[in-house]
Amino acid sequence: MPYVPPPELAALSLAELATQVAARKLPPLDQWNPQEIGDSEMRIAADGKWYHQGGEIRRPAMVRAFSALLMCDADGQHWLVTPFQRLSISVDDAAFIATDMQAKHDEQGRPALAFRLNSDDLVVCGPDHPLRVAGTADVPAFYLSVRHGTEARLNRSTYGQLIEYALAQDAGDLAVDSMGQHFSLVPAA
């Protein structure tokens, strides 16, 4: 069956977004303990493109399948994990790129920031998917926790959407709230 990407982020309500997220069946990487360890000879470039032995993987369905097997350990090493193998993968910056952001609201009217990733994953920022700011005040970098220790870096347009949203909130500080969490958008000094 061919892969059908989720609808545009702007067209989804928060409840519809939650349904889309729940529909994505992900393998239980945290339950697997493969004994064989090796090198995948793969790399994820800073622009989110995937490479194997130097050649770009151009099929989005393959990238999506591999991304479901991706995890990052406490030392920052990324792995492709199956029940039988754990293969290292080189990641230049972040495993994913956030390519779109939309502000939604839950039933109580609280804000929720939803992101689409280059893998077509949908992630709602909050306690399970916090937003992290790195870099400097002059050159900040924004990261969203995805799953199994992996992160998505917000691309330039998504970063712009986030800052525009934060400025529209007129809360006095450059910060956003999502799913009951407060996230400063200013890098730590």
C-alpha positions, 0 to 999 in steps of 0.5 A: 500500500502506498504511503499517504502523508498526514493532512496539512498541519493547519487543517487539523484540530488538536483532537485530529492531530492526536488521532494522527499521532496515535495512528502511527505505529512505531516499533517498541525500540525500548523493549529490544536489546539486540546483541549484534552491534555494527555500523549502518554506514549511514549519515543524516546531514544537518539539512535532514537528508539521509545518506548511505555509503555517500549516496543520498536516500531519495525515497521518502518512504525509506527515510520514514521507515528508518526514522521509526527505528532511530534512537539516541543514547545518553552519550549522543550516539544515534542508532538504528535498532531492530530486535537483532541489530543495533547499528550506529548512524552518524548525525551531523546535528539533529535526526529530524528537521521541524518543517512547519508549526501551528498553534492549536488549543485544547478543550480548555483553551490552553495553547498547544504547539504542533510541529510537522517533521521532515519525516511527516511525523507530527509532534505536539510540544509539551512535557513529553516533547520539550523545546530546547534552545541552544546557541547564542542570542545572536545565533540561536538554535531550537530543538524539539524532543521527538522520541527515544532521545532524538530531536528535531531542529527547527528550520528557518521558516519554522523558527520564524513561525515560533518567534512570530507566535511568541511575539504575538502573545505579548507576555513580556518575555520571549517564551511560549506555552504548550500543553501546560509547559512554559518554554523560554526562547532565549538561549541560556547565557 
